[in-house]
Amino acid sequence: MQRGPYEILVSTRNGKLCEPQIIVNGIVNQRFDRNSVSASEIIGVEYYTVATTPLRFNVTGTGTKGAQCGTAIFWLK
């Protein structure tokens, strides 16, 4: 989905579109453009629903709302 200059990931919750929390190499990334990473740079991807997001990834500070829409984790080279 396009949001301003970014192509963002979206999920659904209760039938509505929402943005999952994005974590790149262990760091919450609030402005992640999915087109900014080449497939050859990705070494792993994890996706968790709201109910299955591990506590260590359910961030609630620094301007983020935590895993209210799931969590997508990218591990890059």
PDB file with SEQRES, HELIX, SHEET and CRYST1 records, atoms N, CA, C and O in Angstrom:
SEQRES   1 A   77  MET GLN ARG GLY PRO TYR GLU ILE LEU VAL SER THR ARG          
SEQRES   2 A   77  ASN GLY LYS LEU CYS GLU PRO GLN ILE ILE VAL ASN GLY          
SEQRES   3 A   77  ILE VAL ASN GLN ARG PHE ASP ARG ASN SER VAL SER ALA          
SEQRES   4 A   77  SER GLU ILE ILE GLY VAL GLU TYR TYR THR VAL ALA THR          
SEQRES   5 A   77  THR PRO LEU ARG PHE ASN VAL THR GLY THR GLY THR LYS          
SEQRES   6 A   77  GLY ALA GLN CYS GLY THR ALA ILE PHE TRP LEU LYS              
HELIX    1 AA1 ARG A   34  SER A   36  5                                   3    
HELIX    2 AA2 ALA A   39  GLU A   41  5                                   3    
HELIX    3 AA3 LEU A   55  PHE A   57  5                                   3    
SHEET    1 AA1 2 GLN A   2  ARG A   3  0                                        
SHEET    2 AA1 2 TYR A   6  GLU A   7 -1                                        
SHEET    1 AA2 2 SER A  11  ARG A  13  0                                        
SHEET    2 AA2 2 LYS A  16  CYS A  18 -1                                        
SHEET    1 AA3 4 ILE A  27  VAL A  28  0                                        
SHEET    2 AA3 4 GLN A  21  VAL A  24 -1                                        
SHEET    3 AA3 4 THR A  71  LEU A  76  1                                        
SHEET    4 AA3 4 ILE A  42  TYR A  48 -1                                        
CRYST1    1.000    1.000    1.000  90.00  90.00  90.00 P 1           1          
ATOM      1  N   MET A   1       0.852  -1.165   0.000  1.00  0.00           N  
ATOM      2  CA  MET A   1       0.000   0.000   0.000  1.00  0.00           C  
ATOM      3  C   MET A   1       0.904   1.236   0.000  1.00  0.00           C  
ATOM      4  O   MET A   1       1.927   1.263   0.685  1.00  0.00           O  
ATOM      5  N   GLN A   2       0.529   2.234  -0.755  1.00  0.00           N  
ATOM      6  CA  GLN A   2       1.316   3.459  -0.829  1.00  0.00           C  
ATOM      7  C   GLN A   2       0.890   4.430   0.271  1.00  0.00           C  
ATOM      8  O   GLN A   2      -0.297   4.712   0.433  1.00  0.00           O  
ATOM      9  N   ARG A   3       1.871   4.940   1.028  1.00  0.00           N  
ATOM     10  CA  ARG A   3       1.608   5.973   2.028  1.00  0.00           C  
ATOM     11  C   ARG A   3       2.685   7.022   1.866  1.00  0.00           C  
ATOM     12  O   ARG A   3       3.827   6.827   2.283  1.00  0.00           O  
ATOM     13  N   GLY A   4       2.313   8.139   1.256  1.00  0.00           N  
ATOM     14  CA  GLY A   4       3.302   9.177   0.960  1.00  0.00           C  
ATOM     15  C   GLY A   4       4.352   8.596   0.032  1.00  0.00           C  
ATOM     16  O   GLY A   4       4.013   7.939  -0.952  1.00  0.00           O  
ATOM     17  N   PRO A   5       5.619   8.828   0.329  1.00  0.00           N  
ATOM     18  CA  PRO A   5       6.678   8.312  -0.549  1.00  0.00           C  
ATOM     19  C   PRO A   5       7.024   6.842  -0.284  1.00  0.00           C  
ATOM     20  O   PRO A   5       7.888   6.286  -0.962  1.00  0.00           O  
ATOM     21  N   TYR A   6       6.375   6.216   0.674  1.00  0.00           N  
ATOM     22  CA  TYR A   6       6.725   4.849   1.072  1.00  0.00           C  
ATOM     23  C   TYR A   6       5.721   3.827   0.564  1.00  0.00           C  
ATOM     24  O   TYR A   6       4.524   4.101   0.475  1.00  0.00           O  
ATOM     25  N   GLU A   7       6.227   2.647   0.232  1.00  0.00           N  
ATOM     26  CA  GLU A   7       5.401   1.481  -0.047  1.00  0.00           C  
ATOM     27  C   GLU A   7       5.426   0.669   1.240  1.00  0.00           C  
ATOM     28  O   GLU A   7       6.465   0.116   1.600  1.00  0.00           O  
ATOM     29  N   ILE A   8       4.298   0.590   1.938  1.00  0.00           N  
ATOM     30  CA  ILE A   8       4.282  -0.021   3.269  1.00  0.00           C  
ATOM     31  C   ILE A   8       3.620  -1.398   3.254  1.00  0.00           C  
ATOM     32  O   ILE A   8       2.861  -1.732   2.345  1.00  0.00           O  
ATOM     33  N   LEU A   9       3.925  -2.180   4.277  1.00  0.00           N  
ATOM     34  CA  LEU A   9       3.264  -3.464   4.472  1.00  0.00           C  
ATOM     35  C   LEU A   9       1.954  -3.222   5.211  1.00  0.00           C  
ATOM     36  O   LEU A   9       1.879  -2.365   6.092  1.00  0.00           O  
ATOM     37  N   VAL A  10       0.938  -3.970   4.854  1.00  0.00           N  
ATOM     38  CA  VAL A  10      -0.330  -3.875   5.572  1.00  0.00           C  
ATOM     39  C   VAL A  10      -0.812  -5.270   5.934  1.00  0.00           C  
ATOM     40  O   VAL A  10      -0.467  -6.258   5.286  1.00  0.00           O  
ATOM     41  N   SER A  11      -1.604  -5.322   6.966  1.00  0.00           N  
ATOM     42  CA  SER A  11      -2.222  -6.543   7.445  1.00  0.00           C  
ATOM     43  C   SER A  11      -3.682  -6.207   7.703  1.00  0.00           C  
ATOM     44  O   SER A  11      -4.109  -5.081   7.449  1.00  0.00           O  
ATOM     45  N   THR A  12      -4.434  -7.140   8.191  1.00  0.00           N  
ATOM     46  CA  THR A  12      -5.812  -6.834   8.576  1.00  0.00           C  
ATOM     47  C   THR A  12      -6.039  -7.268  10.015  1.00  0.00           C  
ATOM     48  O   THR A  12      -5.469  -8.245  10.501  1.00  0.00           O  
ATOM     49  N   ARG A  13      -6.888  -6.509  10.665  1.00  0.00           N  
ATOM     50  CA  ARG A  13      -7.309  -6.854  12.024  1.00  0.00           C  
ATOM     51  C   ARG A  13      -8.751  -6.410  12.168  1.00  0.00           C  
ATOM     52  O   ARG A  13      -9.082  -5.252  11.913  1.00  0.00           O  
ATOM     53  N   ASN A  14      -9.593  -7.319  12.570  1.00  0.00           N  
ATOM     54  CA  ASN A  14     -11.030  -7.055  12.673  1.00  0.00           C  
ATOM     55  C   ASN A  14     -11.595  -6.533  11.360  1.00  0.00           C  
ATOM     56  O   ASN A  14     -12.475  -5.673  11.352  1.00  0.00           O  
ATOM     57  N   GLY A  15     -11.083  -7.060  10.249  1.00  0.00           N  
ATOM     58  CA  GLY A  15     -11.584  -6.679   8.933  1.00  0.00           C  
ATOM     59  C   GLY A  15     -11.095  -5.343   8.407  1.00  0.00           C  
ATOM     60  O   GLY A  15     -11.549  -4.898   7.353  1.00  0.00           O  
ATOM     61  N   LYS A  16     -10.183  -4.692   9.113  1.00  0.00           N  
ATOM     62  CA  LYS A  16      -9.671  -3.379   8.688  1.00  0.00           C  
ATOM     63  C   LYS A  16      -8.177  -3.465   8.411  1.00  0.00           C  
ATOM     64  O   LYS A  16      -7.456  -4.221   9.062  1.00  0.00           O  
ATOM     65  N   LEU A  17      -7.720  -2.679   7.432  1.00  0.00           N  
ATOM     66  CA  LEU A  17      -6.298  -2.624   7.133  1.00  0.00           C  
ATOM     67  C   LEU A  17      -5.547  -1.903   8.240  1.00  0.00           C  
ATOM     68  O   LEU A  17      -6.028  -0.910   8.786  1.00  0.00           O  
ATOM     69  N   CYS A  18      -4.376  -2.405   8.562  1.00  0.00           N  
ATOM     70  CA  CYS A  18      -3.530  -1.741   9.543  1.00  0.00           C  
ATOM     71  C   CYS A  18      -2.075  -2.086   9.247  1.00  0.00           C  
ATOM     72  O   CYS A  18      -1.791  -3.046   8.532  1.00  0.00           O  
ATOM     73  N   GLU A  19      -1.164  -1.304   9.797  1.00  0.00           N  
ATOM     74  CA  GLU A  19       0.266  -1.518   9.589  1.00  0.00           C  
ATOM     75  C   GLU A  19       0.839  -2.375  10.695  1.00  0.00           C  
ATOM     76  O   GLU A  19       0.699  -2.037  11.870  1.00  0.00           O  
ATOM     77  N   PRO A  20       1.490  -3.489  10.342  1.00  0.00           N  
ATOM     78  CA  PRO A  20       2.157  -4.259  11.382  1.00  0.00           C  
ATOM     79  C   PRO A  20       3.400  -3.517  11.866  1.00  0.00           C  
ATOM     80  O   PRO A  20       3.968  -2.694  11.148  1.00  0.00           O  
ATOM     81  N   GLN A  21       3.800  -3.815  13.062  1.00  0.00           N  
ATOM     82  CA  GLN A  21       5.055  -3.279  13.588  1.00  0.00           C  
ATOM     83  C   GLN A  21       6.187  -3.881  12.742  1.00  0.00           C  
ATOM     84  O   GLN A  21       6.176  -5.081  12.471  1.00  0.00           O  
ATOM     85  N   ILE A  22       7.148  -3.073  12.329  1.00  0.00           N  
ATOM     86  CA  ILE A  22       8.266  -3.541  11.515  1.00  0.00           C  
ATOM     87  C   ILE A  22       9.544  -3.464  12.342  1.00  0.00           C  
ATOM     88  O   ILE A  22       9.854  -2.431  12.936  1.00  0.00           O  
ATOM     89  N   ILE A  23      10.279  -4.568  12.372  1.00  0.00           N  
ATOM     90  CA  ILE A  23      11.561  -4.612  13.070  1.00  0.00           C  
ATOM     91  C   ILE A  23      12.603  -5.093  12.069  1.00  0.00           C  
ATOM     92  O   ILE A  23      12.426  -6.128  11.427  1.00  0.00           O  
ATOM     93  N   VAL A  24      13.693  -4.333  11.940  1.00  0.00           N  
ATOM     94  CA  VAL A  24      14.774  -4.687  11.024  1.00  0.00           C  
ATOM     95  C   VAL A  24      16.043  -4.891  11.843  1.00  0.00           C  
ATOM     96  O   VAL A  24      16.516  -3.973  12.513  1.00  0.00           O  
ATOM     97  N   ASN A  25      16.591  -6.109  11.781  1.00  0.00           N  
ATOM     98  CA  ASN A  25      17.800  -6.459  12.537  1.00  0.00           C  
ATOM     99  C   ASN A  25      17.673  -6.110  14.019  1.00  0.00           C  
ATOM    100  O   ASN A  25      18.627  -5.641  14.639  1.00  0.00           O  
ATOM    101  N   GLY A  26      16.487  -6.342  14.578  1.00  0.00           N  
ATOM    102  CA  GLY A  26      16.268  -6.139  16.001  1.00  0.00           C  
ATOM    103  C   GLY A  26      15.892  -4.731  16.416  1.00  0.00           C  
ATOM    104  O   GLY A  26      15.718  -4.466  17.605  1.00  0.00           O  
ATOM    105  N   ILE A  27      15.763  -3.817  15.455  1.00  0.00           N  
ATOM    106  CA  ILE A  27      15.453  -2.414  15.767  1.00  0.00           C  
ATOM    107  C   ILE A  27      14.107  -2.052  15.152  1.00  0.00           C  
ATOM    108  O   ILE A  27      13.867  -2.310  13.972  1.00  0.00           O  
ATOM    109  N   VAL A  28      13.222  -1.447  15.961  1.00  0.00           N  
ATOM    110  CA  VAL A  28      11.924  -1.006  15.455  1.00  0.00           C  
ATOM    111  C   VAL A  28      12.159   0.053  14.394  1.00  0.00           C  
ATOM    112  O   VAL A  28      12.898   1.013  14.612  1.00  0.00           O  
ATOM    113  N   ASN A  29      11.528  -0.128  13.250  1.00  0.00           N  
ATOM    114  CA  ASN A  29      11.704   0.767  12.120  1.00  0.00           C  
ATOM    115  C   ASN A  29      10.348   1.377  11.801  1.00  0.00           C  
ATOM    116  O   ASN A  29       9.486   0.708  11.231  1.00  0.00           O  
ATOM    117  N   GLN A  30      10.152   2.631  12.160  1.00  0.00           N  
ATOM    118  CA  GLN A  30       8.855   3.270  11.986  1.00  0.00           C  
ATOM    119  C   GLN A  30       8.600   3.738  10.562  1.00  0.00           C  
ATOM    120  O   GLN A  30       7.446   3.970  10.199  1.00  0.00           O  
ATOM    121  N   ARG A  31       9.618   3.882   9.758  1.00  0.00           N  
ATOM    122  CA  ARG A  31       9.442   4.341   8.384  1.00  0.00           C  
ATOM    123  C   ARG A  31      10.090   3.355   7.417  1.00  0.00           C  
ATOM    124  O   ARG A  31      11.042   3.699   6.716  1.00  0.00           O  
ATOM    125  N   PHE A  32       9.581   2.149   7.382  1.00  0.00           N  
ATOM    126  CA  PHE A  32      10.159   1.104   6.550  1.00  0.00           C  
ATOM    127  C   PHE A  32       9.482   1.093   5.185  1.00  0.00           C  
ATOM    128  O   PHE A  32       8.276   0.864   5.087  1.00  0.00           O  
ATOM    129  N   ASP A  33      10.248   1.337   4.147  1.00  0.00           N  
ATOM    130  CA  ASP A  33       9.767   1.265   2.772  1.00  0.00           C  
ATOM    131  C   ASP A  33      10.151  -0.107   2.239  1.00  0.00           C  
ATOM    132  O   ASP A  33      11.336  -0.411   2.107  1.00  0.00           O  
ATOM    133  N   ARG A  34       9.178  -0.923   1.937  1.00  0.00           N  
ATOM    134  CA  ARG A  34       9.484  -2.301   1.545  1.00  0.00           C  
ATOM    135  C   ARG A  34      10.281  -2.380   0.252  1.00  0.00           C  
ATOM    136  O   ARG A  34      10.906  -3.404  -0.024  1.00  0.00           O  
ATOM    137  N   ASN A  35      10.269  -1.322  -0.540  1.00  0.00           N  
ATOM    138  CA  ASN A  35      11.060  -1.300  -1.771  1.00  0.00           C  
ATOM    139  C   ASN A  35      12.496  -0.853  -1.537  1.00  0.00           C  
ATOM    140  O   ASN A  35      13.291  -0.820  -2.475  1.00  0.00           O  
ATOM    141  N   SER A  36      12.838  -0.508  -0.298  1.00  0.00           N  
ATOM    142  CA  SER A  36      14.189  -0.036  -0.005  1.00  0.00           C  
ATOM    143  C   SER A  36      15.168  -1.180   0.237  1.00  0.00           C  
ATOM    144  O   SER A  36      16.366  -0.950   0.402  1.00  0.00           O  
ATOM    145  N   VAL A  37      14.665  -2.402   0.257  1.00  0.00           N  
ATOM    146  CA  VAL A  37      15.508  -3.568   0.532  1.00  0.00           C  
ATOM    147  C   VAL A  37      15.434  -4.531  -0.646  1.00  0.00           C  
ATOM    148  O   VAL A  37      14.348  -4.897  -1.096  1.00  0.00           O  
ATOM    149  N   SER A  38      16.582  -4.928  -1.131  1.00  0.00           N  
ATOM    150  CA  SER A  38      16.664  -5.911  -2.202  1.00  0.00           C  
ATOM    151  C   SER A  38      16.480  -7.307  -1.611  1.00  0.00           C  
ATOM    152  O   SER A  38      16.914  -7.572  -0.490  1.00  0.00           O  
ATOM    153  N   ALA A  39      15.839  -8.191  -2.360  1.00  0.00           N  
ATOM    154  CA  ALA A  39      15.628  -9.567  -1.888  1.00  0.00           C  
ATOM    155  C   ALA A  39      16.951 -10.252  -1.554  1.00  0.00           C  
ATOM    156  O   ALA A  39      16.995 -11.107  -0.670  1.00  0.00           O  
ATOM    157  N   SER A  40      18.021  -9.889  -2.244  1.00  0.00           N  
ATOM    158  CA  SER A  40      19.319 -10.516  -1.985  1.00  0.00           C  
ATOM    159  C   SER A  40      19.911 -10.099  -0.638  1.00  0.00           C  
ATOM    160  O   SER A  40      20.836 -10.746  -0.148  1.00  0.00           O  
ATOM    161  N   GLU A  41      19.387  -9.019  -0.029  1.00  0.00           N  
ATOM    162  CA  GLU A  41      19.858  -8.563   1.279  1.00  0.00           C  
ATOM    163  C   GLU A  41      19.166  -9.276   2.440  1.00  0.00           C  
ATOM    164  O   GLU A  41      19.666  -9.255   3.564  1.00  0.00           O  
ATOM    165  N   ILE A  42      18.030  -9.903   2.177  1.00  0.00           N  
ATOM    166  CA  ILE A  42      17.218 -10.519   3.232  1.00  0.00           C  
ATOM    167  C   ILE A  42      17.723 -11.930   3.524  1.00  0.00           C  
ATOM    168  O   ILE A  42      17.821 -12.765   2.626  1.00  0.00           O  
ATOM    169  N   ILE A  43      18.040 -12.180   4.792  1.00  0.00           N  
ATOM    170  CA  ILE A  43      18.459 -13.533   5.173  1.00  0.00           C  
ATOM    171  C   ILE A  43      17.379 -14.247   5.987  1.00  0.00           C  
ATOM    172  O   ILE A  43      17.459 -15.458   6.196  1.00  0.00           O  
ATOM    173  N   GLY A  44      16.379 -13.507   6.443  1.00  0.00           N  
ATOM    174  CA  GLY A  44      15.289 -14.134   7.186  1.00  0.00           C  
ATOM    175  C   GLY A  44      14.127 -13.180   7.384  1.00  0.00           C  
ATOM    176  O   GLY A  44      14.309 -11.964   7.453  1.00  0.00           O  
ATOM    177  N   VAL A  45      12.927 -13.747   7.475  1.00  0.00           N  
ATOM    178  CA  VAL A  45      11.712 -12.970   7.727  1.00  0.00           C  
ATOM    179  C   VAL A  45      10.874 -13.757   8.728  1.00  0.00           C  
ATOM    180  O   VAL A  45      10.726 -14.974   8.616  1.00  0.00           O  
ATOM    181  N   GLU A  46      10.332 -13.045   9.701  1.00  0.00           N  
ATOM    182  CA  GLU A  46       9.402 -13.651  10.654  1.00  0.00           C  
ATOM    183  C   GLU A  46       8.139 -12.801  10.654  1.00  0.00           C  
ATOM    184  O   GLU A  46       8.220 -11.578  10.537  1.00  0.00           O  
ATOM    185  N   TYR A  47       6.987 -13.420  10.781  1.00  0.00           N  
ATOM    186  CA  TYR A  47       5.747 -12.662  10.930  1.00  0.00           C  
ATOM    187  C   TYR A  47       4.958 -13.264  12.075  1.00  0.00           C  
ATOM    188  O   TYR A  47       4.775 -14.479  12.149  1.00  0.00           O  
ATOM    189  N   TYR A  48       4.494 -12.404  12.964  1.00  0.00           N  
ATOM    190  CA  TYR A  48       3.702 -12.832  14.111  1.00  0.00           C  
ATOM    191  C   TYR A  48       2.376 -12.089  14.121  1.00  0.00           C  
ATOM    192  O   TYR A  48       2.326 -10.897  13.815  1.00  0.00           O  
ATOM    193  N   THR A  49       1.311 -12.782  14.468  1.00  0.00           N  
ATOM    194  CA  THR A  49       0.029 -12.120  14.682  1.00  0.00           C  
ATOM    195  C   THR A  49       0.091 -11.378  16.018  1.00  0.00           C  
ATOM    196  O   THR A  49       1.067 -11.493  16.759  1.00  0.00           O  
ATOM    197  N   VAL A  50      -0.934 -10.638  16.306  1.00  0.00           N  
ATOM    198  CA  VAL A  50      -0.994  -9.915  17.576  1.00  0.00           C  
ATOM    199  C   VAL A  50      -0.849 -10.884  18.748  1.00  0.00           C  
ATOM    200  O   VAL A  50      -0.122 -10.606  19.701  1.00  0.00           O  
ATOM    201  N   ALA A  51      -1.530 -12.002  18.676  1.00  0.00           N  
ATOM    202  CA  ALA A  51      -1.536 -12.967  19.779  1.00  0.00           C  
ATOM    203  C   ALA A  51      -0.231 -13.743  19.913  1.00  0.00           C  
ATOM    204  O   ALA A  51       0.067 -14.263  20.988  1.00  0.00           O  
ATOM    205  N   THR A  52       0.554 -13.830  18.838  1.00  0.00           N  
ATOM    206  CA  THR A  52       1.761 -14.656  18.891  1.00  0.00           C  
ATOM    207  C   THR A  52       3.065 -13.860  18.928  1.00  0.00           C  
ATOM    208  O   THR A  52       4.140 -14.458  18.978  1.00  0.00           O  
ATOM    209  N   THR A  53       2.995 -12.530  18.905  1.00  0.00           N  
ATOM    210  CA  THR A  53       4.220 -11.722  18.955  1.00  0.00           C  
ATOM    211  C   THR A  53       4.941 -11.964  20.281  1.00  0.00           C  
ATOM    212  O   THR A  53       4.369 -11.736  21.347  1.00  0.00           O  
ATOM    213  N   PRO A  54       6.207 -12.429  20.221  1.00  0.00           N  
ATOM    214  CA  PRO A  54       6.957 -12.632  21.464  1.00  0.00           C  
ATOM    215  C   PRO A  54       7.094 -11.327  22.256  1.00  0.00           C  
ATOM    216  O   PRO A  54       7.218 -10.251  21.670  1.00  0.00           O  
ATOM    217  N   LEU A  55       7.071 -11.424  23.555  1.00  0.00           N  
ATOM    218  CA  LEU A  55       7.133 -10.252  24.420  1.00  0.00           C  
ATOM    219  C   LEU A  55       8.311  -9.341  24.081  1.00  0.00           C  
ATOM    220  O   LEU A  55       8.168  -8.118  24.110  1.00  0.00           O  
ATOM    221  N   ARG A  56       9.468  -9.914  23.763  1.00  0.00           N  
ATOM    222  CA  ARG A  56      10.649  -9.084  23.475  1.00  0.00           C  
ATOM    223  C   ARG A  56      10.457  -8.203  22.243  1.00  0.00           C  
ATOM    224  O   ARG A  56      11.161  -7.205  22.088  1.00  0.00           O  
ATOM    225  N   PHE A  57       9.512  -8.555  21.361  1.00  0.00           N  
ATOM    226  CA  PHE A  57       9.250  -7.750  20.163  1.00  0.00           C  
ATOM    227  C   PHE A  57       8.007  -6.881  20.300  1.00  0.00           C  
ATOM    228  O   PHE A  57       7.723  -6.082  19.407  1.00  0.00           O  
ATOM    229  N   ASN A  58       7.261  -7.011  21.387  1.00  0.00           N  
ATOM    230  CA  ASN A  58       6.038  -6.234  21.558  1.00  0.00           C  
ATOM    231  C   ASN A  58       6.367  -4.885  22.174  1.00  0.00           C  
ATOM    232  O   ASN A  58       6.055  -4.618  23.335  1.00  0.00           O  
ATOM    233  N   VAL A  59       6.997  -4.052  21.381  1.00  0.00           N  
ATOM    234  CA  VAL A  59       7.488  -2.744  21.816  1.00  0.00           C  
ATOM    235  C   VAL A  59       6.316  -1.798  22.059  1.00  0.00           C  
ATOM    236  O   VAL A  59       5.340  -1.802  21.309  1.00  0.00           O  
ATOM    237  N   THR A  60       6.419  -0.995  23.104  1.00  0.00           N  
ATOM    238  CA  THR A  60       5.331  -0.053  23.387  1.00  0.00           C  
ATOM    239  C   THR A  60       5.809   1.375  23.570  1.00  0.00           C  
ATOM    240  O   THR A  60       4.985   2.258  23.811  1.00  0.00           O  
ATOM    241  N   GLY A  61       7.099   1.640  23.467  1.00  0.00           N  
ATOM    242  CA  GLY A  61       7.595   3.001  23.673  1.00  0.00           C  
ATOM    243  C   GLY A  61       8.077   3.643  22.392  1.00  0.00           C  
ATOM    244  O   GLY A  61       7.837   3.113  21.307  1.00  0.00           O  
ATOM    245  N   THR A  62       8.734   4.742  22.495  1.00  0.00           N  
ATOM    246  CA  THR A  62       9.363   5.489  21.401  1.00  0.00           C  
ATOM    247  C   THR A  62       8.420   5.788  20.236  1.00  0.00           C  
ATOM    248  O   THR A  62       8.810   5.659  19.076  1.00  0.00           O  
ATOM    249  N   GLY A  63       7.206   6.179  20.532  1.00  0.00           N  
ATOM    250  CA  GLY A  63       6.300   6.608  19.477  1.00  0.00           C  
ATOM    251  C   GLY A  63       5.609   5.493  18.723  1.00  0.00           C  
ATOM    252  O   GLY A  63       4.825   5.771  17.816  1.00  0.00           O  
ATOM    253  N   THR A  64       5.864   4.266  19.056  1.00  0.00           N  
ATOM    254  CA  THR A  64       5.214   3.159  18.365  1.00  0.00           C  
ATOM    255  C   THR A  64       4.062   2.627  19.199  1.00  0.00           C  
ATOM    256  O   THR A  64       4.033   2.811  20.416  1.00  0.00           O  
ATOM    257  N   LYS A  65       3.135   1.984  18.563  1.00  0.00           N  
ATOM    258  CA  LYS A  65       1.986   1.432  19.280  1.00  0.00           C  
ATOM    259  C   LYS A  65       2.186  -0.040  19.601  1.00  0.00           C  
ATOM    260  O   LYS A  65       1.253  -0.706  20.050  1.00  0.00           O  
ATOM    261  N   GLY A  66       3.374  -0.550  19.382  1.00  0.00           N  
ATOM    262  CA  GLY A  66       3.622  -1.953  19.646  1.00  0.00           C  
ATOM    263  C   GLY A  66       3.027  -2.831  18.567  1.00  0.00           C  
ATOM    264  O   GLY A  66       2.863  -2.402  17.425  1.00  0.00           O  
ATOM    265  N   ALA A  67       2.710  -4.041  18.926  1.00  0.00           N  
ATOM    266  CA  ALA A  67       2.264  -5.037  17.959  1.00  0.00           C  
ATOM    267  C   ALA A  67       0.745  -5.109  17.868  1.00  0.00           C  
ATOM    268  O   ALA A  67       0.183  -6.204  17.881  1.00  0.00           O  
ATOM    269  N   GLN A  68       0.083  -3.992  17.777  1.00  0.00           N  
ATOM    270  CA  GLN A  68      -1.376  -3.979  17.718  1.00  0.00           C  
ATOM    271  C   GLN A  68      -1.927  -4.531  16.407  1.00  0.00           C  
ATOM    272  O   GLN A  68      -3.126  -4.784  16.291  1.00  0.00           O  
ATOM    273  N   CYS A  69      -1.054  -4.716  15.424  1.00  0.00           N  
ATOM    274  CA  CYS A  69      -1.486  -5.244  14.129  1.00  0.00           C  
ATOM    275  C   CYS A  69      -0.544  -6.354  13.663  1.00  0.00           C  
ATOM    276  O   CYS A  69      -0.449  -6.623  12.465  1.00  0.00           O  
ATOM    277  N   GLY A  70       0.139  -6.988  14.586  1.00  0.00           N  
ATOM    278  CA  GLY A  70       1.103  -8.014  14.234  1.00  0.00           C  
ATOM    279  C   GLY A  70       2.499  -7.426  14.116  1.00  0.00           C  
ATOM    280  O   GLY A  70       2.688  -6.218  14.264  1.00  0.00           O  
ATOM    281  N   THR A  71       3.471  -8.281  13.851  1.00  0.00           N  
ATOM    282  CA  THR A  71       4.864  -7.860  13.775  1.00  0.00           C  
ATOM    283  C   THR A  71       5.542  -8.571  12.618  1.00  0.00           C  
ATOM    284  O   THR A  71       5.467  -9.794  12.495  1.00  0.00           O  
ATOM    285  N   ALA A  72       6.202  -7.795  11.773  1.00  0.00           N  
ATOM    286  CA  ALA A  72       7.021  -8.341  10.689  1.00  0.00           C  
ATOM    287  C   ALA A  72       8.474  -8.037  11.034  1.00  0.00           C  
ATOM    288  O   ALA A  72       8.836  -6.889  11.290  1.00  0.00           O  
ATOM    289  N   ILE A  73       9.302  -9.081  11.038  1.00  0.00           N  
ATOM    290  CA  ILE A  73      10.710  -8.920  11.393  1.00  0.00           C  
ATOM    291  C   ILE A  73      11.552  -9.319  10.195  1.00  0.00           C  
ATOM    292  O   ILE A  73      11.370 -10.392   9.619  1.00  0.00           O  
ATOM    293  N   PHE A  74      12.475  -8.445   9.827  1.00  0.00           N  
ATOM    294  CA  PHE A  74      13.387  -8.709   8.720  1.00  0.00           C  
ATOM    295  C   PHE A  74      14.806  -8.788   9.261  1.00  0.00           C  
ATOM    296  O   PHE A  74      15.232  -7.935  10.039  1.00  0.00           O  
ATOM    297  N   TRP A  75      15.530  -9.811   8.847  1.00  0.00           N  
ATOM    298  CA  TRP A  75      16.943  -9.954   9.191  1.00  0.00           C  
ATOM    299  C   TRP A  75      17.711  -9.765   7.892  1.00  0.00           C  
ATOM    300  O   TRP A  75      17.530 -10.514   6.932  1.00  0.00           O  
ATOM    301  N   LEU A  76      18.577  -8.748   7.875  1.00  0.00           N  
ATOM    302  CA  LEU A  76      19.340  -8.399   6.668  1.00  0.00           C  
ATOM    303  C   LEU A  76      20.815  -8.705   6.836  1.00  0.00           C  
ATOM    304  O   LEU A  76      21.325  -8.785   7.953  1.00  0.00           O  
ATOM    305  N   LYS A  77      21.495  -8.876   5.706  1.00  0.00           N  
ATOM    306  CA  LYS A  77      22.943  -9.094   5.709  1.00  0.00           C  
ATOM    307  C   LYS A  77      23.652  -7.881   6.252  1.00  0.00           C  
ATOM    308  O   LYS A  77      24.880  -7.869   6.335  1.00  0.00           O  
TER     309      LYS A  77                                                      
END                                                                             
